[in-house]
Amino acid sequence: MPYNYDFSVLENIKTVEVFPAGWISNLSIEYGAGERGWVPHIFWRVKGTEHTFVIPTASMEFLSSGNYQKHFNETLETFRENYIEWYSSGFEIDWQQEYRDQFSRFISI
């Protein structure tokens, strides 16, 4: 289900370009640090969408070894695989339709 987060409460929002396979063009990712239940997290989204991806900061550092672009690319490539499954089933569920509305202009089918 799409998760929206108020980016105005994040510290030091940064932008980085990524190039995930199967996406229509280069993407700008907005990300910043914040807390979720007293645990530091990284909140990020594709610029121009509202859906927010969230990962604990410690997990992000472990998985990416500090290479956030790599993590964003890998996550978006996996997300695209899920999106194609929802597309194939006709976006049957309301929350799938929300993803369709936000990401259809970015993902190549």
Secondary structure, DSSP 8 states (H G I E B T S, - for coil): ---B--GGGSEEEEEEEE--TTBSS-EEEEEEEEEETTEEEEEEEETT--B-EEEEHHHHHHHHTT-HHHHHHHHHHHHHHHHHHHHHTT--SHHHHHHHHHHTTTB--
